Amino acid sequence: MEKYIANEKRYADTDFMQRCGESGILLPKVSLGLWQNFGDAADFEENRALLHYAFDQGITHFDLANNYGPPPGCAEERFGHIISSSLAPYRDELFVSTKAGYEMWAGPYGNWGSRKSLMASLDQSLRRMQLDYVDLFYTHRYDPLTPLDETLQALVDIVRSGKALYVGISRWPLEATLYGIEYLRQRDVRCLCYQGRLNMLDQEVVESGILEAVRREGLGFVSFSPLAQGLLTDKYLHGIPEVSRMQRDASLRKSLLTPELIAQLTSLNLQAQKEGKTLAQMALRWVLDHEGVTSVIVGARNKAQLADSLGCAKG
């Protein structure tokens, strides 16, 4: 393998980075998520090329979780191999996030938000990624049965152990989020950001007040699924393509693609064309234009898809 040397002009666009809330951290407007496209079925060298291309374009934030793949753990493992073989010299330029909270291993401790589950999961993630620490560790979802103090104290202790520099909250309801922010603050641990779903088809975090609340509390907001798992691209304007997430993956149900939704997507696509953008670029820009949003996570399969998404950062 030819030695990878990063693009010297990767930080030339100084407007590409945004401050994450009231912290010292800058994140790229577009981050790369490794949820669906870094599993066993994906080509390893294509994955490597995509990570190199992302970094060359100034993307420093790579978003993972313990269960990303498939199978669970595969995305972190692949990421670890690529880090160790070509990106290791740039580790201090990378902002690596991972999460725990969804089912990862059998038995009562491989799921949800107990202290044991979170700490064991992070240890496993670090081994898979061949890292000493992650930059950001999220609790991946709200656990209605584990006491919030137990989950939050685990986050405090994870930061104090040096295994994560920052912690974040993902997909928690508003009241629990506000409690968590204050709990962490009282223990001198910053909750860096909230990760939630926001796109043109799902605005629940706006309607519930979460986006405004976390902005007011000084947190950043990172949007996952800003393209609604690909619905907000031109891919589904004429039905379900053979090579598509909806065709291969139950996480995007075929029943979602109703005639009404196709009509809505077609209308949005025409609007994007009038603006000189692709539908994906317009949809990502729409998310970024919300006050308090720091970054959108895109799950590109290849360089062409990522290049298209990066167009959203240009005005």
PAVEXTOR-996950 format. One record per atom (N, C-alpha, C): residue in three letters; y negated, x negated, z. Coordinates in steps of 0.05 Angstrom, whole numbers, padded with zeros to 5 digits, always signed. Last residue first. Layout:
N
ALAYXZ/...
//
This chain:
315
GLY-00564+00443+00020/GLY-00583+00465+00019/GLY-00571+00492+00025/LYS-00506+00422+00019/LYS-00529+00415+00002/LYS-00547+00439+00000/ALA-00460+00437+00043/ALA-00479+00422+00060/ALA-00505+00415+00044/CYS-00427+00459+00007/CYS-00442+00478+00024/CYS-00463+00463+00040/GLY-00398+00420-00018/GLY-00422+00429-00032/GLY-00439+00448-00015/LEU-00352+00414+00009/LEU-00374+00397+00017/LEU-00400+00405+00004/SER-00317+00447-00019/SER-00328+00456+00007/SER-00352+00439+00015/ASP-00306+00414-00063/ASP-00319+00439-00067/ASP-00332+00449-00041/ALA-00278+00372-00038/ALA-00304+00367-00052/ALA-00320+00392-00056/LEU-00233+00399-00021/LEU-00252+00389-00001/LEU-00279+00383-00014/GLN-00208+00411-00070/GLN-00216+00433-00052/GLN-00237+00423-00032/ALA-00200+00358-00088/ALA-00217+00376-00103/ALA-00226+00400-00086/LYS-00164+00335-00051/LYS-00192+00325-00052/LYS-00210+00345-00067/ASN-00126+00388-00019/ASN-00129+00364-00036/ASN-00159+00357-00037/ARG-00127+00428+00018/ARG-00101+00418+00010/ARG-00103+00392-00005/ALA-00172+00438+00073/ALA-00167+00432+00045/ALA-00138+00421+00041/GLY-00194+00472+00116/GLY-00166+00463+00115/GLY-00158+00457+00086/VAL-00254+00461+00153/VAL-00241+00470+00129/VAL-00213+00458+00128/ILE-00296+00481+00203/ILE-00271+00467+00198/ILE-00258+00478+00173/VAL-00365+00471+00210/VAL-00344+00489+00201/VAL-00319+00471+00195/SER-00410+00460+00265/SER-00393+00450+00243/SER-00374+00472+00235/THR-00449+00486+00298/THR-00450+00457+00293/THR-00435+00449+00268/VAL-00488+00542+00308/VAL-00464+00532+00295/VAL-00467+00502+00289/GLY-00539+00556+00326/GLY-00519+00548+00346/GLY-00493+00538+00334/GLU-00553+00604+00278/GLU-00564+00587+00299/GLU-00542+00581+00320/HIS-00520+00603+00217/HIS-00523+00616+00243/HIS-00533+00596+00263/ASP-00511+00572+00173/ASP-00538+00582+00177/ASP-00542+00597+00202/LEU-00457+00564+00171/LEU-00474+00542+00181/LEU-00502+00551+00186/VAL-00440+00612+00147/VAL-00432+00606+00174/VAL-00451+00585+00186/TRP-00462+00606+00096/TRP-00469+00630+00112/TRP-00462+00625+00141/ARG-00436+00561+00077/ARG-00465+00560+00083/ARG-00474+00583+00100/LEU-00386+00583+00069/LEU-00389+00562+00089/LEU-00419+00560+00097/ALA-00398+00620+00027/ALA-00386+00629+00052/ALA-00390+00609+00075/MET-00416+00586-00013/MET-00434+00606-00002/MET-00424+00616+00025/GLN-00370+00556-00023/GLN-00395+00543-00014/GLN-00414+00563-00002/ALA-00334+00596-00040/ALA-00329+00581-00016/ALA-00354+00567-00006/LEU-00359+00613-00088/LEU-00356+00632-00065/LEU-00351+00617-00039/THR-00404+00563-00111/THR-00378+00576-00111/THR-00377+00595-00087/LYS-00472+00574-00134/LYS-00452+00563-00115/LYS-00425+00575-00121/GLY-00517+00597-00157/GLY-00508+00572-00167/GLY-00488+00558-00149/GLU-00529+00647-00142/GLU-00541+00626-00126/GLU-00534+00599-00136/LYS-00496+00676-00176/LYS-00525+00678-00180/LYS-00540+00656-00165/GLN-00447+00663-00152/GLN-00453+00653-00179/GLN-00483+00654-00185/ALA-00451+00693-00105/ALA-00450+00664-00104/ALA-00457+00651-00131/GLN-00449+00745-00125/GLN-00473+00736-00111/GLN-00474+00705-00110/LEU-00398+00745-00146/LEU-00420+00748-00164/LEU-00446+00739-00151/ASN-00370+00741-00097/ASN-00368+00719-00117/ASN-00390+00721-00137/LEU-00382+00789-00073/LEU-00392+00764-00061/LEU-00391+00741-00080/SER-00354+00822-00108/SER-00383+00825-00105/SER-00395+00800-00093/THR-00302+00805-00099/THR-00313+00803-00126/THR-00344+00804-00125/LEU-00295+00819-00045/LEU-00295+00791-00053/LEU-00307+00786-00080/GLN-00297+00875-00051/GLN-00317+00861-00034/GLN-00318+00832-00042/ALA-00252+00883-00083/ALA-00278+00892-00093/ALA-00300+00877-00077/ILE-00213+00865-00048/ILE-00216+00851-00074/ILE-00244+00858-00085/LEU-00217+00904-00008/LEU-00224+00876-00002/LEU-00229+00861-00028/GLU-00200+00949-00036/GLU-00227+00949-00025/GLU-00236+00920-00019/PRO-00147+00937-00049/PRO-00167+00940-00070/PRO-00196+00939-00060/THR-00126+00888+00001/THR-00129+00915-00009/THR-00148+00916-00033/LEU-00096+00843+00028/LEU-00110+00842+00002/LEU-00110+00870-00011/LEU-00065+00850+00072/LEU-00094+00847+00076/LEU-00109+00850+00050/SER-00012+00848+00059/SER-00024+00875+00062/SER-00054+00874+00066/LYS+00002+00796+00062/LYS-00004+00807+00035/LYS-00018+00834+00037/ARG-00025+00758+00116/ARG-00008+00779+00106/ARG-00017+00790+00079/LEU-00021+00697+00136/LEU-00040+00712+00119/LEU-00024+00734+00104/SER+00022+00679+00163/SER-00004+00679+00178/SER-00025+00694+00162/ALA+00066+00674+00131/ALA+00062+00700+00144/ALA+00036+00702+00159/ASP+00062+00642+00069/ASP+00058+00640+00098/ASP+00051+00667+00110/ARG+00064+00643+00014/ARG+00084+00627+00028/ARG+00083+00630+00058/GLN+00024+00676-00006/GLN+00050+00677-00018/GLN+00071+00664-00001/MET-00021+00660+00022/MET-00012+00688+00025/MET+00017+00691+00014/ARG-00029+00608+00004/ARG-00020+00612+00031/ARG-00009+00640+00035/SER-00002+00596-00062/SER-00023+00605-00044/SER-00011+00609-00016/VAL+00021+00598-00121/VAL+00016+00576-00102/VAL-00008+00583-00084/GLU+00016+00648-00144/GLU+00043+00639-00136/GLU+00040+00616-00115/PRO-00038+00690-00122/PRO-00027+00668-00138/PRO+00000+00660-00127/ILE-00051+00756-00119/ILE-00039+00735-00103/ILE-00027+00714-00121/GLY-00113+00779-00150/GLY-00086+00783-00139/GLY-00077+00758-00124/HIS-00161+00759-00167/HIS-00145+00773-00186/HIS-00116+00777-00176/LEU-00184+00733-00124/LEU-00200+00753-00138/LEU-00184+00770-00158/TYR-00164+00693-00094/TYR-00151+00719-00092/TYR-00166+00741-00107/LYS-00195+00646-00102/LYS-00166+00645-00106/LYS-00153+00673-00109/ASP-00247+00636-00093/ASP-00241+00652-00117/ASP-00211+00655-00122/THR-00252+00649-00022/THR-00253+00631-00045/THR-00247+00648-00070/LEU-00240+00677+00025/LEU-00268+00674+00016/LEU-00270+00650-00003/LEU-00187+00670+00036/LEU-00195+00695+00024/LEU-00223+00692+00012/GLY-00176+00624+00064/GLY-00176+00622+00035/GLY-00184+00648+00021/GLN-00180+00637+00118/GLN-00155+00627+00107/GLN-00153+00628+00077/ALA-00236+00648+00120/ALA-00216+00669+00125/ALA-00189+00662+00112/LEU-00268+00605+00119/LEU-00262+00617+00093/LEU-00241+00638+00095/PRO-00270+00589+00171/PRO-00295+00599+00160/PRO-00291+00611+00132/SER-00229+00575+00210/SER-00225+00596+00190/SER-00251+00606+00178/PHE-00273+00557+00264/PHE-00248+00554+00249/PHE-00245+00578+00231/SER-00334+00528+00280/SER-00321+00551+00268/SER-00295+00544+00255/VAL-00361+00507+00340/VAL-00346+00498+00316/VAL-00330+00522+00306/PHE-00419+00500+00374/PHE-00400+00519+00365/PHE-00387+00509+00340/GLY-00441+00465+00434/GLY-00439+00469+00406/GLY-00419+00491+00399/LEU-00477+00488+00492/LEU-00453+00480+00479/LEU-00457+00481+00449/GLY-00519+00509+00522/GLY-00521+00481+00513/GLY-00496+00470+00500/GLU-00521+00561+00534/GLU-00510+00544+00555/GLU-00510+00514+00546/ARG-00538+00584+00487/ARG-00557+00584+00509/ARG-00547+00565+00532/ARG-00491+00577+00458/ARG-00515+00563+00449/ARG-00535+00561+00472/VAL-00458+00613+00485/VAL-00452+00584+00486/VAL-00476+00567+00476/ALA-00485+00661+00473/ALA-00482+00652+00501/ALA-00476+00622+00502/GLU-00483+00667+00418/GLU-00509+00665+00431/GLU-00506+00653+00459/LEU-00427+00672+00412/LEU-00442+00651+00398/LEU-00469+00646+00412/ILE-00414+00717+00444/ILE-00404+00691+00450/ILE-00420+00669+00437/GLY-00427+00769+00432/GLY-00447+00753+00446/GLY-00438+00725+00452/SER-00396+00800+00400/SER-00389+00800+00428/SER-00409+00784+00445/GLU-00418+00790+00349/GLU-00420+00817+00360/GLU-00414+00818+00390/VAL-00403+00737+00342/VAL-00431+00745+00342/VAL-00434+00771+00356/VAL-00349+00738+00343/VAL-00362+00721+00362/VAL-00392+00726+00363/GLU-00337+00774+00300/GLU-00332+00782+00328/GLU-00347+00765+00348/GLN-00339+00774+00245/GLN-00363+00766+00260/GLN-00361+00773+00290/ASP-00306+00766+00189/ASP-00300+00768+00218/ASP-00323+00757+00234/LEU-00322+00757+00138/LEU-00304+00780+00142/LEU-00298+00785+00172/MET-00351+00711+00139/MET-00364+00734+00128/MET-00347+00760+00132/ASN-00332+00682+00203/ASN-00334+00681+00174/ASN-00346+00708+00164/LEU-00308+00649+00257/LEU-00332+00662+00247/LEU-00332+00659+00217/ARG-00270+00636+00313/ARG-00269+00645+00285/ARG-00295+00659+00278/GLY-00287+00579+00354/GLY-00281+00607+00350/GLY-00281+00613+00320/GLN-00295+00533+00404/GLN-00285+00536+00377/GLN-00275+00565+00374/TYR-00349+00505+00439/TYR-00331+00528+00437/TYR-00321+00529+00408/CYS-00360+00441+00470/CYS-00364+00462+00449/CYS-00343+00484+00452/LEU-00360+00411+00518/LEU-00375+00402+00494/LEU-00381+00425+00475/CYS-00371+00415+00582/CYS-00356+00430+00562/CYS-00371+00426+00536/ARG-00374+00358+00622/ARG-00387+00374+00601/ARG-00366+00389+00585/VAL-00367+00352+00689/VAL-00352+00350+00664/VAL-00366+00369+00644/ASP-00384+00358+00742/ASP-00396+00337+00725/ASP-00379+00331+00701/ARG-00369+00404+00767/ARG-00352+00380+00771/ARG-00360+00357+00753/GLN-00402+00442+00749/GLN-00403+00436+00777/GLN-00387+00412+00784/ARG-00384+00446+00696/ARG-00410+00434+00701/ARG-00412+00426+00731/LEU-00336+00473+00702/LEU-00336+00446+00692/LEU-00362+00432+00699/TYR-00356+00523+00719/TYR-00336+00508+00735/TYR-00336+00479+00727/GLU-00388+00538+00676/GLU-00401+00532+00702/GLU-00382+00516+00720/ILE-00350+00545+00635/ILE-00372+00526+00631/ILE-00384+00518+00658/GLY-00318+00585+00659/GLY-00307+00559+00654/GLY-00329+00538+00650/TYR-00352+00629+00659/TYR-00341+00619+00685/TYR-00332+00590+00681/LEU-00360+00635+00604/LEU-00383+00629+00621/LEU-00373+00618+00648/THR-00306+00648+00590/THR-00320+00625+00579/THR-00343+00616+00596/ALA-00297+00696+00616/ALA-00282+00673+00624/ALA-00295+00647+00614/GLU-00334+00728+00587/GLU-00337+00725+00616/GLU-00322+00700+00626/LEU-00316+00724+00532/LEU-00342+00715+00541/LEU-00343+00710+00571/PRO-00249+00697+00520/PRO-00269+00719+00521/PRO-00295+00709+00535/TRP-00232+00640+00481/TRP-00233+00653+00507/TRP-00253+00676+00505/ARG-00226+00607+00436/ARG-00216+00634+00435/ARG-00214+00647+00463/SER-00229+00545+00468/SER-00224+00559+00442/SER-00213+00587+00448/ILE-00268+00495+00496/ILE-00255+00521+00500/ILE-00252+00534+00473/GLY-00263+00424+00510/GLY-00274+00448+00498/GLY-00257+00472+00503/VAL-00281+00359+00535/VAL-00263+00382+00533/VAL-00279+00405+00521/TYR-00283+00288+00521/TYR-00296+00314+00524/TYR-00274+00336+00524/LEU-00247+00247+00522/LEU-00275+00241+00529/LEU-00290+00267+00535/ALA-00183+00242+00550/ALA-00201+00256+00533/ALA-00229+00251+00542/LYS-00161+00206+00585/LYS-00144+00214+00562/LYS-00160+00231+00542/GLY-00187+00193+00631/GLY-00194+00178+00607/GLY-00178+00185+00583/SER-00182+00222+00676/SER-00161+00203+00671/SER-00167+00186+00647/ARG-00225+00257+00673/ARG-00226+00235+00693/ARG-00205+00214+00688/VAL-00205+00292+00634/VAL-00228+00276+00628/VAL-00229+00252+00647/ILE-00163+00314+00665/ILE-00157+00300+00639/ILE-00180+00282+00631/ASP-00189+00339+00706/ASP-00173+00315+00712/ASP-00165+00300+00687/VAL-00214+00381+00678/VAL-00230+00362+00693/VAL-00214+00336+00697/LEU-00169+00408+00659/LEU-00187+00396+00640/LEU-00205+00375+00654/ALA-00147+00425+00708/ALA-00131+00407+00691/ALA-00150+00393+00671/GLN-00187+00460+00723/GLN-00184+00435+00739/GLN-00167+00415+00723/LEU-00177+00501+00686/LEU-00202+00485+00685/LEU-00200+00459+00701/THR-00127+00520+00702/THR-00131+00510+00675/THR-00155+00492+00674/GLU-00140+00535+00755/GLU-00118+00516+00749/GLU-00122+00504+00722/ASP-00180+00573+00749/ASP-00186+00548+00763/ASP-00165+00527+00758/LEU-00154+00616+00725/LEU-00173+00600+00710/LEU-00178+00573+00723/PRO-00085+00624+00736/PRO-00112+00625+00747/PRO-00130+00607+00731/THR-00046+00652+00683/THR-00052+00628+00699/THR-00081+00630+00710/LEU-00052+00700+00654/LEU-00035+00699+00678/LEU-00040+00675+00695/PRO-00082+00697+00607/PRO-00089+00718+00627/PRO-00073+00717+00653/ASP-00109+00645+00576/ASP-00084+00652+00589/ASP-00090+00672+00611/TYR-00141+00634+00515/TYR-00143+00645+00542/TYR-00116+00653+00552/ARG-00125+00574+00478/ARG-00129+00603+00480/ARG-00130+00611+00510/HIS-00130+00519+00480/HIS-00128+00532+00454/HIS-00131+00562+00455/THR-00171+00474+00509/THR-00152+00495+00516/THR-00153+00515+00493/TYR-00181+00413+00473/TYR-00187+00441+00478/TYR-00164+00455+00492/PHE-00210+00350+00475/PHE-00186+00365+00481/PHE-00193+00394+00488/LEU-00237+00297+00439/LEU-00241+00325+00449/LEU-00214+00338+00452/ASP-00219+00246+00430/ASP-00248+00250+00435/ASP-00253+00278+00447/VAL-00161+00221+00462/VAL-00174+00237+00441/VAL-00203+00241+00449/TYR-00130+00156+00472/TYR-00146+00179+00481/TYR-00154+00196+00457/ASP-00096+00123+00448/ASP-00099+00120+00477/ASP-00114+00144+00489/LEU-00050+00144+00397/LEU-00077+00140+00407/LEU-00076+00137+00437/GLN-00009+00163+00364/GLN-00011+00135+00370/GLN-00039+00127+00379/MET+00002+00215+00358/MET-00020+00205+00342/MET-00024+00175+00347/ARG+00046+00222+00393/ARG+00049+00228+00364/ARG+00027+00215+00347/ARG+00021+00207+00442/ARG+00044+00192+00431/ARG+00047+00196+00401/LEU-00017+00248+00446/LEU-00025+00220+00444/LEU-00003+00202+00433/SER+00017+00293+00451/SER-00001+00290+00428/SER-00010+00261+00424/GLN+00042+00284+00500/GLN+00058+00284+00475/GLN+00040+00280+00451/ASP-00003+00288+00533/ASP+00012+00263+00533/ASP+00029+00261+00507/LEU-00017+00342+00523/LEU-00035+00320+00515/LEU-00020+00293+00514/SER+00028+00367+00546/SER+00022+00370+00518/SER+00004+00348+00508/ALA+00023+00355+00600/ALA+00047+00346+00585/ALA+00041+00346+00555/MET-00025+00382+00611/MET-00023+00353+00614/MET+00001+00342+00599/LEU-00013+00436+00598/LEU-00035+00422+00585/LEU-00032+00392+00587/SER+00032+00447+00632/SER+00034+00450+00603/SER+00012+00434+00589/LYS+00013+00438+00684/LYS+00036+00423+00673/LYS+00036+00424+00643/ARG-00028+00476+00688/ARG-00034+00448+00690/ARG-00012+00431+00678/SER-00021+00529+00639/SER-00016+00517+00665/SER-00024+00487+00664/GLY-00030+00561+00592/GLY-00051+00544+00603/GLY-00046+00532+00631/TRP+00018+00568+00537/TRP-00003+00577+00554/TRP-00019+00555+00568/ASN+00078+00527+00536/ASN+00061+00548+00526/ASN+00039+00554+00546/GLY+00121+00501+00559/GLY+00112+00493+00532/GLY+00092+00512+00520/TYR+00144+00519+00605/TYR+00122+00500+00607/TYR+00111+00490+00581/PRO+00190+00551+00601/PRO+00165+00563+00611/PRO+00141+00545+00611/GLY+00223+00537+00537/GLY+00221+00539+00566/GLY+00194+00548+00574/ALA+00209+00494+00481/ALA+00224+00515+00495/ALA+00220+00514+00525/TRP+00142+00479+00458/TRP+00170+00472+00463/TRP+00183+00494+00480/MET+00097+00510+00441/MET+00102+00484+00430/MET+00131+00474+00434/GLU+00054+00564+00437/GLU+00081+00555+00442/GLU+00087+00530+00426/TYR-00014+00545+00453/TYR+00005+00561+00439/TYR+00033+00549+00442/GLY-00039+00505+00481/GLY-00041+00532+00492/GLY-00022+00551+00478/ALA-00081+00450+00462/ALA-00056+00460+00473/ALA-00060+00488+00484/LYS-00110+00405+00414/LYS-00110+00429+00431/LYS-00082+00434+00442/THR-00156+00353+00392/THR-00131+00368+00391/THR-00131+00389+00413/SER-00200+00312+00352/SER-00196+00334+00372/SER-00168+00345+00369/VAL-00235+00254+00342/VAL-00208+00267+00339/VAL-00206+00288+00361/PHE-00278+00222+00306/PHE-00279+00241+00328/PHE-00255+00259+00325/LEU-00287+00153+00288/LEU-00273+00178+00285/LEU-00277+00195+00310/GLU-00306+00104+00298/GLU-00323+00121+00281/GLU-00311+00149+00279/ASP-00267+00078+00325/ASP-00291+00084+00340/ASP-00311+00100+00324/ARG-00229+00069+00284/ARG-00224+00088+00305/ARG-00249+00096+00320/TYR-00227+00036+00240/TYR-00250+00054+00242/TYR-00247+00074+00265/PRO-00180+00008+00239/PRO-00205-00007+00242/PRO-00229+00010+00246/ALA-00143+00052+00230/ALA-00146+00040+00257/ALA-00171+00024+00259/LEU-00131+00072+00181/LEU-00156+00080+00193/LEU-00162+00067+00220/SER-00080+00053+00165/SER-00103+00048+00149/SER-00130+00054+00162/SER-00038+00058+00202/SER-00034+00042+00178/SER-00059+00036+00163/SER-00055+00091+00244/SER-00045+00064+00250/SER-00043+00046+00226/ILE-00071+00138+00216/ILE-00090+00123+00233/ILE-00080+00094+00236/ILE-00023+00152+00193/ILE-00045+00145+00176/ILE-00067+00129+00191/HIS+00008+00164+00238/HIS+00017+00143+00219/HIS-00006+00134+00201/GLY-00023+00206+00260/GLY-00019+00181+00274/GLY-00010+00158+00256/PHE-00018+00245+00222/PHE-00044+00234+00227/PHE-00041+00207+00241/ARG+00037+00256+00229/ARG+00027+00245+00203/ARG+00000+00232+00207/GLU+00035+00276+00281/GLU+00051+00253+00275/GLU+00042+00240+00249/GLU+00002+00321+00276/GLU-00006+00299+00293/GLU+00009+00273+00287/ALA+00035+00351+00241/ALA+00008+00343+00233/ALA-00002+00320+00250/CYS+00082+00360+00272/CYS+00083+00344+00247/CYS+00055+00334+00239/GLY+00078+00395+00314/GLY+00077+00367+00319/GLY+00075+00349+00295/PRO+00120+00445+00286/PRO+00100+00437+00306/PRO+00102+00407+00312/PRO+00137+00429+00216/PRO+00142+00441+00242/PRO+00121+00432+00263/PRO+00075+00459+00190/PRO+00100+00460+00206/PRO+00118+00436+00199/GLY+00031+00440+00237/GLY+00052+00430+00220/GLY+00053+00446+00195/TYR+00008+00443+00304/TYR+00002+00443+00275/TYR+00024+00429+00260/ASN+00013+00443+00359/ASN+00032+00458+00344/ASN+00027+00459+00314/ASN-00030+00413+00380/ASN-00002+00404+00385/ASN+00018+00417+00366/ALA-00080+00405+00330/ALA-00070+00418+00354/ALA-00041+00410+00356/LEU-00142+00377+00303/LEU-00113+00382+00304/LEU-00106+00399+00328/ASP-00194+00355+00262/ASP-00186+00375+00282/ASP-00156+00381+00280/PHE-00238+00303+00256/PHE-00212+00313+00247/PHE-00200+00330+00269/HIS-00300+00280+00238/HIS-00286+00298+00256/HIS-00260+00309+00244/THR-00325+00253+00198/THR-00315+00237+00221/THR-00297+00254+00239/ILE-00343+00251+00134/ILE-00329+00268+00153/ILE-00316+00251+00175/GLY-00363+00219+00095/GLY-00379+00222+00120/GLY-00366+00241+00140/GLN-00332+00210+00052/GLN-00354+00228+00048/GLN-00370+00233+00074/ASP-00292+00177+00072/ASP-00311+00166+00053/ASP-00335+00183+00048/PHE-00264+00216+00100/PHE-00279+00196+00115/PHE-00300+00182+00097/ALA-00241+00244+00057/ALA-00258+00257+00076/ALA-00275+00237+00091/TYR-00210+00204+00032/TYR-00232+00216+00018/TYR-00251+00229+00037/HIS-00172+00194+00073/HIS-00190+00173+00064/HIS-00214+00184+00050/LEU-00148+00245+00075/LEU-00162+00234+00099/LEU-00181+00212+00091/LEU-00126+00247+00023/LEU-00146+00267+00031/LEU-00161+00257+00056/ALA-00090+00205+00023/ALA-00113+00204+00004/ALA-00134+00223+00013/ARG-00053+00225+00060/ARG-00068+00200+00066/ARG-00093+00199+00048/ASN-00034+00270+00033/ASN-00047+00273+00058/ASN-00064+00248+00065/GLU-00010+00244-00010/GLU-00033+00262-00015/GLU-00048+00267+00010/GLU+00030+00218+00017/GLU+00009+00202+00005/GLU-00015+00219-00003/PHE+00062+00262+00034/PHE+00049+00245+00053/PHE+00026+00229+00041/ASP+00059+00328+00013/ASP+00063+00301+00004/ASP+00048+00282+00022/ALA+00087+00380+00056/ALA+00064+00367+00042/ALA+00071+00338+00034/ALA+00128+00396+00087/ALA+00129+00403+00058/ALA+00107+00390+00042/ASP+00115+00382+00139/ASP+00136+00367+00125/ASP+00137+00372+00095/GLY+00042+00391+00140/GLY+00070+00395+00149/GLY+00090+00379+00132/PHE-00012+00394+00131/PHE-00001+00368+00139/PHE+00027+00371+00151/ASN-00037+00443+00122/ASN-00031+00426+00099/ASN-00020+00399+00106/GLN-00052+00474+00166/GLN-00031+00484+00148/GLN-00021+00464+00128/TRP-00088+00442+00201/TRP-00071+00463+00210/TRP-00047+00468+00191/LEU-00127+00402+00204/LEU-00100+00395+00194/LEU-00080+00416+00201/GLY-00195+00404+00182/GLY-00174+00414+00199/GLY-00147+00409+00187/LEU-00253+00367+00179/LEU-00228+00371+00165/LEU-00207+00380+00186/SER-00320+00394+00178/SER-00299+00379+00191/SER-00273+00385+00177/VAL-00386+00394+00159/VAL-00359+00401+00150/VAL-00339+00382+00163/LYS-00426+00370+00188/LYS-00428+00399+00183/LYS-00401+00410+00173/PRO-00402+00324+00237/PRO-00409+00331+00210/PRO-00409+00361+00206/LEU-00435+00317+00301/LEU-00411+00324+00285/LEU-00420+00330+00256/LEU-00457+00277+00353/LEU-00463+00288+00327/LEU-00437+00293+00313/ILE-00467+00279+00423/ILE-00448+00278+00401/ILE-00460+00291+00376/GLY-00494+00286+00469/GLY-00501+00262+00453/GLY-00485+00260+00428/SER-00510+00357+00475/SER-00495+00332+00482/SER-00506+00309+00465/GLU-00525+00408+00468/GLU-00544+00391+00480/GLU-00531+00364+00489/GLY-00491+00420+00407/GLY-00504+00431+00431/GLY-00525+00412+00441/CYS-00484+00367+00371/CYS-00466+00387+00383/CYS-00478+00398+00409/ARG-00526+00355+00316/ARG-00521+00352+00344/ARG-00504+00375+00355/GLN-00498+00340+00252/GLN-00514+00358+00269/GLN-00506+00353+00299/MET-00500+00306+00190/MET-00492+00307+00218/MET-00510+00326+00233/PHE-00525+00306+00141/PHE-00498+00317+00143/PHE-00488+00320+00171/ASP-00572+00281+00136/ASP-00573+00309+00144/ASP-00546+00321+00147/THR-00562+00230+00117/THR-00568+00233+00146/THR-00569+00262+00155/ASP-00522+00205+00075/ASP-00534+00232+00078/ASP-00538+00237+00108/ALA-00496+00157+00085/ALA-00522+00157+00070/ALA-00536+00183+00074/TYR-00448+00144+00107/TYR-00468+00157+00124/TYR-00495+00159+00111/ARG-00419+00120+00066/ARG-00409+00145+00078/ARG-00429+00159+00096/LYS-00425+00075+00036/LYS-00447+00095+00036/LYS-00439+00121+00049/GLU-00379+00045+00036/GLU-00402+00035+00051/GLU-00425+00055+00054/ASN-00317+00074+00045/ASN-00341+00074+00029/ASN-00365+00065+00046/ALA-00266+00031+00074/ALA-00283+00055+00073/ALA-00308+00052+00056/ILE-00209+00007+00048/ILE-00235-00002+00056/ILE-00254+00022+00053/TYR-00140-00002+00055/TYR-00162+00017+00053/TYR-00187+00005+00064/LYS-00097-00042+00017/LYS-00113-00039+00041/LYS-00136-00020+00036/GLU-00043-00011-00018/GLU-00068-00026-00019/GLU-00085-00021+00006/MET+00024-00017+00000/MET+00000+00000+00000/MET-00025-00017+00000/
//
